[in-house]
Amino acid sequence: MEKETLITLINKYLSNEATPEEEARLLSYYDTLQKNKLQWDELEMGNENVTKSELYSKILSEIKKRESAPKKMIFLRRWFVAASITTLLIASASLVFYMKYNSSYFIVKNSTHPVNKHSIAPGGNKALLTLADGSKITLDDAASGELAKQSGTKVSKAANGQLVYTVENSASHATAPGLPEYNVIEIPKGGQYQVNLADGTKVWLNAGSSLKYPTNFDGAVRKVELAGEAYFEVAKNAHKPFKVISNHQMVEVLGTHFNISSYTDETSVKTTLLEGSVKVSAIKANQSRLLKPGQQSDINYANNSISVQPVNTDEVVAWKNGYFLFTDEDLKSIMSKFARWYNVEVEYQGNVDNLRFGGMVSRSKDLAQALKIIEQTGNVKTRIEGRRVIIMP
């Protein structure tokens, strides 16, 4: 297929104007790409030049729109090619063939497969809140409504499950000058939670994470401490910078959207900027970098060096939006994310170091369904024993 023909087909698909025959042709061409590789670094789409990464994001956005259609996508193995395949499967193939081609790929969205009774359910809204006086509240068991009052700030659980801080009496929000009260929210493995802080900042916490924060923000700086992973939408305040202290780094912003992953079982802490600007500082190395939207900083735990590179932000924040998204990612990294979300241990029997995958998995699927999709590539076998997953080549 010529470059111009491919561009025409992609444009027609993205504008929802492709016929079933054209969609099938696009899918069929996917197999050809496996053998010949894509030769072009960028495509001229309309009046603009679009890189493969940008086109990938466009197609992913289209898939999200079509998820709500009555017909739900099940799964795609890369050798499933047929002229009668539905539009959603075409979207899947379009997404996949713009990934790198030396990996195996899978997609699972709203599968109708029954839940395996021997499997493990996905995670959900689970968290433990520790108040300033040391008392603890299990949020997944707590009823909606007011949970506590702390020095002029009301703590409540909203009907949608969010933890919300509301300043009621700003004149009495501190027990003494310079001594703010702190709360800690801890998310277990198999959990997630959203917190709306007293300044209006919204924080989404991933499994195996915790956040320490004041019930109200006094002084000239808003400061919180993070362990694990969280997505921040920081309320703008030009007079009070917002600082996030995490493993080996400090992030400083005035108001923006960003993601921090600082798990101690990883090799580095990663900060990804989606909107605005942030200053990332390596605490031990006394170095700092400014990020632009679409960039990710990486501070290596071993030498505290900072590197900055462009990334696909859809992949980084996929967990917050309800799915896993992998692009040419190694199997052990994928299973590390599964282990946190499903609260399981992973054991490897045999060498799987060179196995890489790409694709999408809904976080609402049970563990057996998610593992089955990886098995469909033919590269690995899995077995669930209690809360342990055995991975074999």
C-alpha positions as CSV (number, residue, x, y, z in Angstrom):
1,M,0.0,0.0,0.0
2,E,1.3,3.4,-0.9
3,K,1.9,6.1,1.7
4,E,-0.8,8.4,0.3
5,T,-3.4,5.5,0.3
6,L,-2.6,4.7,3.9
7,I,-3.0,8.4,4.9
8,T,-6.4,8.5,3.2
9,L,-7.6,5.3,5.0
10,I,-6.4,6.6,8.4
11,N,-8.1,10.0,7.8
12,K,-11.4,8.3,6.8
13,Y,-11.3,6.1,9.8
14,L,-10.6,9.0,12.2
15,S,-13.5,11.0,10.7
16,N,-15.8,7.9,10.9
17,E,-16.2,7.9,7.1
18,A,-14.5,4.6,6.2
19,T,-16.6,1.9,4.6
20,P,-16.4,-1.6,6.1
21,E,-14.3,-2.7,3.2
22,E,-11.8,0.2,3.8
23,E,-11.6,-0.7,7.4
24,A,-10.9,-4.3,6.6
25,R,-8.2,-3.2,4.2
26,L,-6.6,-1.1,6.9
27,L,-6.6,-4.1,9.2
28,S,-5.2,-6.4,6.5
29,Y,-2.4,-4.0,5.9
30,Y,-1.4,-4.4,9.5
31,D,0.0,-7.8,8.8
32,T,2.1,-6.4,6.0
33,L,3.5,-3.8,8.4
34,Q,4.8,-6.6,10.6
35,K,7.0,-7.8,7.7
36,N,8.0,-4.6,6.0
37,K,8.0,-2.1,9.0
38,L,6.7,1.4,8.7
39,Q,9.2,3.4,6.6
40,W,8.1,6.9,7.3
41,D,9.0,8.9,10.4
42,E,6.0,11.2,10.0
43,L,2.9,11.4,7.9
44,E,1.3,14.4,6.2
45,M,-2.2,14.3,7.7
46,G,-4.2,17.1,6.1
47,N,-2.4,20.4,6.6
48,E,0.0,19.2,9.3
49,N,2.8,16.7,9.7
50,V,2.0,14.1,12.3
51,T,4.6,11.8,14.0
52,K,3.8,8.2,14.7
53,S,3.5,9.1,18.4
54,E,1.0,11.9,17.7
55,L,-1.0,9.6,15.4
56,Y,-1.0,6.9,18.1
57,S,-2.6,9.5,20.5
58,K,-5.2,10.5,17.9
59,I,-6.3,6.9,17.3
60,L,-6.3,6.1,21.0
61,S,-8.6,9.1,21.5
62,E,-11.0,7.7,18.9
63,I,-11.0,4.4,20.6
64,K,-12.0,6.0,23.9
65,K,-15.0,7.7,22.1
66,R,-16.1,4.4,20.6
67,E,-15.9,2.5,23.9
68,S,-19.4,3.8,24.9
69,A,-21.0,2.3,21.8
70,P,-23.4,-0.7,22.4
71,K,-21.0,-3.2,20.8
72,K,-18.1,-3.7,23.1
73,M,-14.6,-4.7,22.1
74,I,-13.4,-8.0,23.3
75,F,-9.8,-8.8,22.5
76,L,-7.4,-8.7,19.5
77,R,-4.5,-11.1,18.7
78,R,-2.4,-9.7,16.0
79,W,-3.0,-12.5,13.6
80,F,-6.8,-12.2,13.7
81,V,-7.5,-10.7,10.2
82,A,-11.0,-11.0,8.6
83,A,-12.9,-8.7,6.3
84,S,-15.9,-8.8,8.6
85,I,-14.2,-7.5,11.7
86,T,-16.0,-4.7,13.4
87,T,-15.1,-1.0,13.6
88,L,-13.8,-1.4,17.1
89,L,-11.4,-4.1,16.1
90,I,-10.2,-1.9,13.3
91,A,-9.5,0.8,15.8
92,S,-7.5,-1.7,17.9
93,A,-5.4,-2.7,14.9
94,S,-4.8,0.9,14.0
95,L,-3.6,1.6,17.5
96,V,-1.4,-1.4,17.6
97,F,0.4,-1.1,14.3
98,Y,1.8,2.3,15.3
99,M,3.5,0.7,18.2
100,K,7.0,-0.9,17.8
101,Y,6.9,-4.1,16.0
102,N,9.3,-6.4,17.8
103,S,6.8,-7.1,20.6
104,S,3.6,-9.0,21.1
105,Y,0.4,-7.0,21.5
106,F,-3.0,-7.5,23.1
107,I,-6.1,-5.4,23.8
108,V,-8.9,-6.1,26.3
109,K,-11.6,-3.7,27.0
110,N,-15.2,-4.6,28.0
111,S,-14.9,-8.4,27.6
112,T,-18.1,-10.4,28.1
113,H,-16.1,-13.4,29.3
114,P,-17.4,-14.6,32.7
115,V,-15.4,-14.0,35.8
116,N,-13.3,-17.0,36.7
117,K,-14.4,-18.2,40.2
118,H,-10.8,-19.1,41.0
119,S,-9.5,-15.7,39.9
120,I,-8.8,-12.5,41.8
121,A,-11.1,-9.5,41.6
122,P,-9.6,-6.1,40.5
123,G,-8.8,-3.4,43.0
124,G,-11.2,-0.7,44.1
125,N,-11.7,2.3,46.3
126,K,-9.8,1.3,49.5
127,A,-7.9,3.5,51.9
128,L,-7.0,4.0,55.5
129,L,-7.1,7.6,56.8
130,T,-5.1,8.6,59.9
131,L,-6.3,11.9,61.5
132,A,-4.1,14.4,63.4
133,D,-5.0,12.9,66.8
134,G,-3.9,9.4,65.6
135,S,-7.4,8.0,65.2
136,K,-7.9,5.8,62.1
137,I,-10.8,5.5,59.7
138,T,-11.2,2.7,57.1
139,L,-12.6,4.7,54.2
140,D,-14.0,1.8,52.2
141,D,-16.2,0.9,55.2
142,A,-17.1,4.5,56.2
143,A,-20.6,5.8,55.3
144,S,-20.9,9.0,53.2
145,G,-21.0,12.2,55.1
146,E,-18.9,14.1,57.7
147,L,-16.1,12.0,59.2
148,A,-14.3,14.5,61.4
149,K,-13.6,18.1,62.2
150,Q,-10.0,19.3,62.7
151,S,-9.3,22.9,63.7
152,G,-11.8,24.6,61.4
153,T,-11.6,22.0,58.6
154,K,-14.4,19.5,57.9
155,V,-13.4,16.1,56.6
156,S,-16.1,14.2,54.7
157,K,-16.7,11.3,52.4
158,A,-18.6,12.3,49.3
159,A,-21.3,10.1,47.8
160,N,-19.0,9.1,45.0
161,G,-16.4,7.9,47.5
162,Q,-14.0,10.9,47.4
163,L,-12.4,12.2,50.5
164,V,-13.1,16.0,50.7
165,Y,-11.5,18.7,53.0
166,T,-13.5,21.9,53.4
167,V,-12.3,24.9,55.4
168,E,-15.1,26.2,57.6
169,N,-13.3,28.5,60.0
170,S,-10.0,29.9,58.6
171,A,-9.4,31.8,61.8
172,S,-9.0,28.6,63.9
173,H,-7.5,26.1,61.5
174,A,-4.2,25.7,63.4
175,T,-3.7,24.4,66.9
176,A,-0.9,26.9,67.3
177,P,1.1,29.2,65.0
178,G,3.4,27.2,62.8
179,L,2.0,23.9,63.9
180,P,-0.4,22.7,61.2
181,E,-2.3,19.4,61.7
182,Y,-1.4,16.6,59.3
183,N,-3.5,13.7,58.0
184,V,-2.1,10.6,56.2
185,I,-4.1,8.5,53.7
186,E,-2.7,5.1,52.9
187,I,-3.7,3.1,49.8
188,P,-3.2,-0.7,50.1
189,K,-2.3,-2.9,47.2
190,G,-5.5,-3.6,45.4
191,G,-6.8,0.0,46.2
192,Q,-7.0,3.5,44.8
193,Y,-8.5,6.7,46.1
194,Q,-9.2,10.4,45.3
195,V,-8.6,13.2,47.8
196,N,-9.7,16.8,47.4
197,L,-7.4,18.9,49.6
198,A,-8.4,22.0,51.5
199,D,-6.9,24.4,48.8
200,G,-9.0,22.7,46.0
201,T,-6.1,20.5,44.8
202,K,-7.3,17.1,43.6
203,V,-5.1,14.0,44.1
204,W,-5.6,10.5,42.7
205,L,-3.6,7.9,44.5
206,N,-2.7,4.6,43.0
207,A,-2.3,1.2,44.7
208,G,0.4,0.9,47.3
209,S,0.8,4.6,47.8
210,S,0.4,7.1,50.7
211,L,0.1,10.9,51.0
212,K,0.8,13.1,54.1
213,Y,-0.8,16.6,53.9
214,P,-2.0,19.4,56.2
215,T,-5.7,19.7,57.0
216,N,-5.3,23.3,55.8
217,F,-2.4,25.1,54.1
218,D,-0.7,27.7,56.3
219,G,2.2,29.9,55.5
220,A,3.7,30.7,52.2
221,V,4.1,27.2,50.8
222,R,1.7,24.3,50.3
223,K,3.6,21.1,50.9
224,V,2.7,17.4,50.8
225,E,4.7,14.2,51.0
226,L,4.1,11.3,48.6
227,A,5.2,7.6,48.6
228,G,4.2,5.6,45.6
229,E,2.2,7.1,42.7
230,A,-0.3,9.9,42.4
231,Y,-1.8,12.2,39.8
232,F,-2.2,15.9,40.9
233,E,-4.4,18.6,39.6
234,V,-3.1,21.5,41.7
235,A,-5.3,24.5,42.4
236,K,-3.7,27.7,41.0
237,N,-2.3,30.1,43.6
238,A,0.4,32.4,42.4
239,H,1.2,33.4,46.0
240,K,1.6,29.9,47.4
241,P,3.7,27.4,45.5
242,F,2.7,23.7,45.8
243,K,5.5,21.3,46.7
244,V,5.5,17.5,46.5
245,I,8.3,15.7,48.4
246,S,8.8,12.1,47.3
247,N,11.6,9.6,47.2
248,H,14.8,11.5,46.1
249,Q,13.0,14.5,44.7
250,M,11.0,17.6,45.2
251,V,8.5,19.0,42.6
252,E,7.4,22.6,42.8
253,V,4.4,24.1,40.9
254,L,2.0,27.0,41.1
255,G,-1.0,25.2,39.5
256,T,-0.8,22.4,37.0
257,H,-1.5,18.7,36.2
258,F,1.2,16.1,36.6
259,N,1.9,12.5,37.6
260,I,4.6,11.2,40.0
261,S,5.6,7.6,40.3
262,S,8.0,7.1,43.2
263,Y,7.7,3.4,44.2
264,T,10.7,2.2,46.2
265,D,10.7,-1.2,44.4
266,E,11.4,0.6,41.1
267,T,14.8,1.9,39.9
268,S,13.9,5.6,39.7
269,V,11.2,8.3,40.4
270,K,9.4,9.6,37.3
271,T,7.5,12.9,37.1
272,T,5.3,13.5,34.0
273,L,3.8,16.9,33.1
274,L,0.5,17.1,31.3
275,E,-0.3,20.8,31.7
276,G,1.5,24.0,32.9
277,S,5.1,23.8,34.1
278,V,6.9,22.1,37.0
279,K,10.3,22.3,38.6
280,V,11.8,19.0,39.5
281,S,14.8,18.8,41.9
282,A,17.0,15.9,42.8
283,I,17.4,16.4,46.5
284,K,20.7,14.5,47.0
285,A,22.3,15.8,43.8
286,N,21.2,19.4,44.2
287,Q,20.1,19.5,40.6
288,S,16.8,20.7,39.0
289,R,15.1,20.7,35.7
290,L,12.0,22.5,34.3
291,L,9.5,20.3,32.5
292,K,7.3,21.2,29.6
293,P,3.9,19.4,28.9
294,G,4.5,16.0,27.4
295,Q,7.9,15.6,29.1
296,Q,8.9,13.2,31.9
297,S,11.8,13.5,34.3
298,D,13.6,10.4,35.6
299,I,15.8,10.5,38.7
300,N,17.8,7.4,39.1
301,Y,17.9,6.1,42.7
302,A,21.5,4.8,42.3
303,N,23.2,8.0,41.2
304,N,20.5,10.7,41.5
305,S,21.0,11.9,38.0
306,I,18.1,13.6,36.2
307,S,17.2,12.9,32.6
308,V,14.2,14.4,30.7
309,Q,12.5,12.9,27.7
310,P,9.2,13.1,25.8
311,V,6.6,10.5,26.7
312,N,3.1,9.4,25.7
313,T,1.1,10.9,28.6
314,D,-1.9,8.7,27.8
315,E,0.2,5.7,28.8
316,V,1.5,7.3,32.0
317,V,-2.0,8.3,33.4
318,A,-3.9,5.3,32.0
319,W,-4.2,3.9,35.6
320,K,-6.1,7.0,36.7
321,N,-8.5,6.7,33.7
322,G,-9.3,3.0,34.5
323,Y,-7.0,0.9,32.3
324,F,-3.4,-0.3,31.8
325,L,-1.7,0.9,28.6
326,F,1.6,-0.6,27.6
327,T,3.9,0.3,24.7
328,D,6.8,-2.2,24.1
329,E,7.0,-2.7,27.9
330,D,8.9,-5.6,29.4
331,L,6.9,-8.4,31.1
332,K,8.3,-7.8,34.6
333,S,7.3,-4.2,34.6
334,I,3.8,-5.1,33.5
335,M,3.5,-7.7,36.2
336,S,4.7,-5.3,38.8
337,K,1.7,-3.1,38.0
338,F,-0.6,-6.1,38.0
339,A,0.8,-7.1,41.4
340,R,-0.1,-3.8,43.0
341,W,-3.6,-3.6,41.5
342,Y,-4.6,-7.2,42.2
343,N,-2.6,-7.5,45.4
344,V,-0.7,-10.6,44.4
345,E,2.9,-11.8,44.5
346,V,4.6,-12.8,41.2
347,E,7.0,-15.7,40.8
348,Y,9.0,-16.3,37.6
349,Q,9.9,-19.8,36.5
350,G,12.3,-19.6,33.6
351,N,13.8,-16.7,31.7
352,V,11.3,-14.0,30.6
353,D,13.8,-11.1,30.6
354,N,13.4,-10.5,26.8
355,L,9.6,-10.6,26.6
356,R,8.0,-7.3,25.8
357,F,4.3,-6.4,25.2
358,G,2.1,-3.6,24.0
359,G,-1.6,-3.1,24.4
360,M,-4.5,-2.1,26.6
361,V,-6.2,-3.9,29.5
362,S,-9.2,-2.5,31.5
363,R,-8.5,-2.3,35.2
364,S,-12.1,-3.6,35.8
365,K,-11.2,-7.1,34.5
366,D,-10.4,-9.9,37.0
367,L,-6.9,-11.2,37.1
368,A,-7.5,-14.4,35.2
369,Q,-8.9,-12.4,32.2
370,A,-6.0,-10.0,32.2
371,L,-3.5,-12.9,32.3
372,K,-5.3,-14.8,29.6
373,I,-4.9,-12.0,27.2
374,I,-1.1,-12.0,27.8
375,E,-1.1,-15.8,27.2
376,Q,-2.8,-15.3,23.9
377,T,0.4,-14.0,22.5
378,G,1.9,-17.5,22.8
379,N,5.0,-16.3,24.6
380,V,4.1,-17.0,28.2
381,K,2.0,-19.3,30.4
382,T,0.5,-18.2,33.7
383,R,-1.0,-20.0,36.7
384,I,-2.8,-18.6,39.8
385,E,-2.1,-20.2,43.1
386,G,-3.9,-18.4,45.9
387,R,-2.6,-14.9,45.7
388,R,0.5,-15.9,43.8
389,V,0.9,-15.7,40.0
390,I,3.4,-18.1,38.4
391,I,4.9,-16.9,35.1
392,M,6.6,-19.3,32.7
393,P,8.0,-18.9,29.2
